[in-house]
């Protein structure tokens, strides 16, 4: 995976961030989600690297990056904190402004980054999400059944992490296969990376991620909405039409930004692995490099 990309560890106040980077051109940050690693981008990043300097980290708490204690409500993994760390990583690499794309939890880091650091983020790509507050508000009965993990993972420690750790491989594979439109979409090397990394402190940190989502992130979104804060940069929203995402996704994003475009793609939740060519094509057109 990631042929021609360099590997590096970048120190941050929260600990080291592991990343790969490659290509040349305007900088582009790609952020993965739950329960994965940077490897979700292995089919998209090389295509984007033809026109961009692509930076692909393991997010804080995941993969080979640092996993600091979460603290009360998992606050160390609030998307504001993770976004701040990754802005610092990009600055360390020499990128003061850049485009950012995020899938799943990475999309939540990405839109928080655009809100908190508008001078840094030139364009935003959000894959298969709407903002966290809207997700909680729109969940409903059917959504709660499909997205039960939002409630389960947010429970106080050590309850969810103890249950998951009892059979982490089963939980991971069930999650990946049940969220995918094609359960066999995952490449062998990427799947091996997910299985290797989903253990121990990663399980705890990923639960902290969801604890923050149910508290700190939701409350911050509510304050921003009340204050009328909006995303200044252009937004591309893509989602899988088999993933359970509401069809009103674009309408939701238009409540947060003025310049919004996007569409559904015929796949499940894991767009970069299930539909890499379409995702790369849409991103290239949107990014314009």
N, C-alpha and C positions, 0 to 999 in steps of 0.2 A: 504493500500500500504506500501511496505518497512518494512514488519514485521521483527523485530529484529534489525532494524537500529536505531541508536541514532540521535537525532536532536541537532543542535548547531548553534550558531551565532559567527562568527569569525571577530574581528575588523580588518580593513585594512585602509590605508590612504584615500581611496575613500568612506569608510563607511562599515557597517557590511555586511558580506556575510552569508546568511542562507544556511545550508547544512544538509544532512543526511549522515551517514557513518555506515558501517557494514562489517562483515566478517573478515577474517585474511589471511595473506600472503602478497606477494609483493603489494605495493600500486598502485591503479588504479583510475584515475580521469575521471569522465564522465561529459561532458558539453553539455547541451541542446541547441536548437536553437529557431528560431522565428516560431510562436508567443507563445511559450510554456514555461514550467517551468521544473524543475528537474524531474517532474512526468513522462515525456516521457520514462524514464528509468525503470519504476516500474516493467516491465515484464522481463527485462534483468539483472538488478542489483542483485537481489537475487541469480540468477544462477552464476554470476561472483563472488559473495561474498563467494562461496564455496572454492575458491582458492586464493582470493585477499582481501585486505583491500580496499573496494570500497568507494570512496568519491563522493557524488552527490550534487553539489551546484545549487542554483538558481544563474545564472550569473548576473553580475553587470547590474542593470537596469531592471531586470526581477523578477517576483515572489515576494518573501519576502525579497530580498536583497535590498541594498541601491540604490537610484536613483539620483545620484548627477546631477547638471546642466551639460549639454553637452558641452557648450561653442561653439566657432566658428567651423562650420562643424562637430559638434558632437564629437569633438576630444577626450573628456573624455571617449568615448566608442570605440575609435580605438582599434583594436584587440591587438596591442602592450600593451596598457594600461590595458586592461582586463586580458591579459595573465600574466602581471606582478602582478596584484592583486591576481590571483589564484595561482601563484607560491608561493607568500607570504603566502597564506592560507595553502597550502600543507606543507610549512616549519613550520608554527605554529602548525600543527598537527603532526610534527615530521618526515615528508617525504621529504628528501632532493633530492631524485630522484624517478621517478615514470613513469608509462605508462599513456598515455592520449588518450581518445577517444572523438570525438566531432561530433555532428550531426548538419547539417545546419550551422547557425551562430557559433555554438559551434565548428564545424570543422574548421572554420576560426581562431577562437581563438587558437585551438589546433595546427594547423600548424605554426602559428606565434610564439607560445610558443616553438615549436621545433627548429625554426630558431633562435630565440633570446636567448634561454636558452638551448643549446644543452647538457650542463652538467647535466641538470635536467631531460630531457625527454629521456626515454629509448626506447620507442616504440610509434608509432602514428597510430591511427585508425581514418580514415576520412569517414564519412557516408554521401553519396549523395551530394558531392561537389567536385569542383576543385578549385584551388586558385583564389582569388578575381580578380586579373588582367586578368587571363585567362577567367573567367566568363564574364567579360565585353567585352573582345575581341571576344568571341565566340557567344555572345548573338544573333546577327542577327535579322532578321524580325520575324521568328517563335518564337525564344527565347524571344524576347521582348514582344510579345503578351502573352506568357505563364507566363513570369516573370515580368509582368508590375510593380509589387510592388517595384522592385529595383529602378525604376525611380520615382514612386509616393512617396514612403516613404522618399526618399532622398531630396524632395523639401524643401525649406527653411521653418522654423517654422513661424507661427503655422498652416500652410495650411493643411498638411496631418493629423496631430493629431486632428485638429478641425473637419474634415470630418469624421474620424474614430469614434471619441467620440460621434458623433451624433447618432450612432447605433453600439456601439462596439460589442455587442453580435452577431449581424448579420454579421459584418465584420469578426470576429473571426471564427464563424462557417462556413461561406463561404470559408474562407482561408483553414481551416483544411480539409473540405470535398472535396474541389476541388483539393487539392494536394495529397490526399490519393488515393491509388488504391482501397481500401475498405473504403467508407465513414463511415461505422459503426465500424471501428476498435478500436475506442477510448474507453477505460474503463470508467465506470461511474464516479469513484472517480477522475481519471485523468482529465476528461473533466470538472468536477466541479471545479477542481483546476485552469485550464486554464481560465474558465469563471470568477472565483472570482478574479484572479490576473490581467486580461487584462482590466485595467481601469486607469483613471487618469494619474499619473506620469509614469506608465509603458508604456502607449501608447506613451507619449512624449519621454521617454528614448529609446524605441525601434525604433522610427523614427531617433533619434540621432545615433543609431547603424548603420542604413542604410546611413545616411548622411556621417558618417565616412567611410563607405564602398566605397562610390562614390568618396571620396577625399583622406583622409589620408591613408587608407588601400591600395587603388589602387596605389597611388604614392609610398608607401613603397615597395610594391611588384615590381614595375617597377625598383626602385633603386637596389633592391636585385637581380633581374634578370640580370640587366646590370653589376652588380659587380660579377656575377657568384656565389652568395651564394646558398648553397644547404642544404637540410635536411640531417643530418648525420645518423639518426636512421632508422631502418626498418619501412616501411609504409604499412598498409593494407587499401585499398580503397574498399568500398562496396557501391553499389548504386541500387536503385529500377529501374527495367527495364520498369516501367510504369510511371516514374516520369518526363520524358522529358529530363533527363540528357543525354548528348552526348555519343555515344558508344565509343568514343576515350578517355574516362576518364583515363584509365591506361596510355595511351601514354602521356597525359598531365602531370600526376604525375611523370612520368619518366624524365620529363624535370626539375623536382625540387629535385629528390632523386634518388639514385642508386639502393636501395633495395626496390622494390615496387612489391606488389602482390595484387590480389583482383578479384572480379567478380560481375556480376549483380545478383540480387535476384528478384524473381517474386513478386513484390509489388510496391506500390507507393513511395512517398517521405519519409514517416514516418517509416523507417525500424525497429526501436526498438519496435514499437507498432504493425506493420503489420506482421512482420516476426521475432519475438523475439527469437524463438528457433534456427533459422538459424544464426542470428546475434551472439547470445551467443556462438554457436558452433564454428563459424569462429573466433571469438575473443579469445576463450579459446585456440584453436590450435595455433593462431598467438602469443599470449602472452606467451604460453609455461609453465605456472606455474602448 
